[in-house]
Amino acid sequence: MSITTRLATFDDIPRLNELIALSARGLSTGYYTPNQIESIIKYVFGVDTQLVIDGTYYLAQIADTIVGCGGWSKRNTLYGGDQHKEIEDPLLDPEKDAARIRAFFVHPDYARQGVGRHIINVCETAARANGFTSFELGATLPGVPFYITMGYEAVERIDAVLPDGELNGIVKMRKVP
């Protein structure tokens, strides 16, 4: 099984949004209630087009099948898709700020097969090439064990109340190599 990555384009966004919803529904069971999952998909998850514009959002493929996506950012937002913000994010300073690892989703049929690891290695390498030496992210609860294996440490639990009253549990994590 050979995993390849390429930069996401605007043409990929509809398929990526489908993948994101599929991933959330398939991999969040046991961490969030069904109502929480649907609420998080509606209000938080989705492609952040600023990552596509910046050329920092990747999709992973096995043959012609998109099996995952994820990116890194030189901007301030920690998590969330376009519906989560209204303005362009301010740029981070690689001399003092951590790059953001963002919007990682894996197709449930390809979970725990190295897809996430492949994408995160691509992202961390690209961020380092842009001068960043540390990384931060907002992990979903099912993502926390994966990020721990990748060397991230939990910093803070964030429980955000979404517009419909559902709770979105996120763990802010950091990696300082």
C-alpha positions, -999 to +999 in steps of 0.1 A: +000+000+000+017+032-012+005+064+002+011+096-018+003+132-009-003+163-030-015+198-022-053+201-021-070+224-047-103+242-047-116+214-070-109+189-042-130+207-016-164+189-022-147+155-019-127+166+011-158+178+029-174+144+022-143+127+036-143+149+067-179+140+075-173+103+069-142+103+091-160+122+119-190+098+119-168+067+115-141+075+140-157+096+167-181+070+181-174+064+217-158+098+221-187+120+213-225+113+212-242+111+178-257+146+184-223+160+192-208+145+161-234+160+138-231+194+156-193+194+153-196+185+116-221+214+111-203+241+131-166+232+133-153+206+108-147+213+072-120+225+049-104+258+059-099+273+025-071+296+038-049+264+040-057+257+004-048+293-006-016+291+014-006+258-002-004+240+032-033+216+030-026+181+017-047+151+007-034+115+009-042+090-018-038+053-023-040+048-060-068+072-070-087+070-037-085+100-013-079+083+021-070+113+043-063+150+045-045+174+068-023+204+068-002+229+087-006+266+090+015+297+095-016+315+107-031+319+142-063+297+140-059+265+160-088+245+145-120+247+125-132+251+089-144+281+071-177+282+091-156+288+123-141+322+113-150+353+094-117+370+086-082+360+073-060+348+101-030+368+112+004+353+103+025+336+130+062+345+136+083+313+132+109+328+155+085+327+185+053+310+175+044+273+169+031+262+135-005+249+136-012+213+126-047+215+112-077+196+099-065+160+100-091+134+089-087+098+077-112+077+059-125+051+084-116+022+061-079+033+062-076+042+098-046+029+117-027+021+085-002+049+085-022+075+066-022+101+094+014+094+102+023+100+066+005+133+064+018+146+097+054+139+086+048+158+054+033+187+073+060+189+100+087+187+073+071+216+054+066+237+085+103+232+095+113+242+059+094+275+066+113+282+098+090+267+125+106+246+152+075+237+173+039+227+166+005+232+182-029+217+174-065+213+186-071+176+188-105+160+187-109+134+214-104+104+191-072+121+177-055+125+211-040+090+212-026+094+177-010+127+184+005+114+216+022+086+196+035+114+173+052+132+202+026+158+211+017+165+247-017+177+260-016+213+272-052+222+279-087+207+275-111+231+258-149+224+260-166+247+236-204+250+236-216+250+200-246+272+187-270+243+192-259+237+228-238+206+221-203+204+237-172+201+215-143+186+235-109+196+221-075+191+236-048+217+228-016+199+222+020+209+216+052+194+203+086+209+208+112+186+192 
